[in-house]
Amino acid sequence: MTDMPEMTSSPRDRLILPAMAPFYHGFAQPFGWALFRVIIGGLLMVEGWPKIIDPMGQVGFVENVLGLPAGWFFSPLLAVLQFVGGGMIAVGLLTRPVALANAIMLAVTIWFHVTHPYGDAFLTAEGIAFLTANAHFLTTDGQAQLLGDGGTALLHQVQDKAEFNSTFWFAGAAIIAAFGGGAISLDRLLGREF
């Protein structure tokens, strides 16, 4: 036998300030979880809104870039998954299956951004010459510096942000799929969840 301590202590016993337990468990955790859900779901809704407005707008992307058949089916499905699914995550309704579906979609998004980078040149030599001769089209010196290299620095920033955002949303959706709606959710109000 080893001298392992028993793991029978309560979460309150493990706190440095046990008096904070009611605050943590009664307020901070449920409201923090609800806020996290609202942020992830809300961002999915923002990203999905243009797709709801034009549900067939992703047909070419789905078929020609992703190589999936039936873009007419997947394009509106993507719109609904992001916009309606994001709203369902935000309010905590059918939270786990909707978050899991969004996590899978976001994993595909990460794969796409990693395997299809934006590239190294946004502007050709002719484009740089045009902007140099017509500096009034640039709004700040910072943009002129970013575009002076043909847009390489700008495109690398856009690429990094696309990968970062997709990874954040994927992780958020996957965590929500694992833990569910939480104490402040429609799932909890209905008394049933997946």
JOCORFEN-V446581 format. One line per field, one symbol per residue. phi: phi as a letter, one per 40 degrees, with the letter a starting at -180 (. if undefined). psi: psi as a letter, one per 30 degrees, with the letter a starting at -180 (. if undefined). burial: + if it has 9 or more other C-alpha atoms within 8 Angstrom, else -. A space follows every 50 residues. Layout:
# JOCORFEN-V446581
phi->???
psi->???
burial->???
This chain:
# JOCORFEN-V446581
phi->.bcccccbccdcccccbdccdcccccbccccccccccccccccccdccdc cccbccccdcccccccgccfdcccccccccdccccccccdcgbfdccccc ccccccccccdccccbcchbbcbcdccccccccbcccccacdcccccccg gdccccccccccccccccccccccccccbgcgcbacdcccgaac
psi->klhkkkhglleeffkeifffeeeeffdeeeeeeeeeeeeeeeeeeeefef eeeifgfgeeeeeeefgklhffeeeeeeeeeeeeeeeeeefhkheeeeee eeeeeeeeeeeeeefilfafkekleeeeeeeefifffkfleeeeeeffgg geeeeeeeeeeeeeeeeeeeeeeeeeeefafaeileeeefgkl.
burial->--------------+--+--+--+++++++++++--+++++++++++++- ++--++-++++++-------+--+++-+++++++++++++++++++++++ ++++-++-++-++------++++----+--+------+----++-++-++ ++++++-++--++--++-++++++-++--+++-+++++----+-
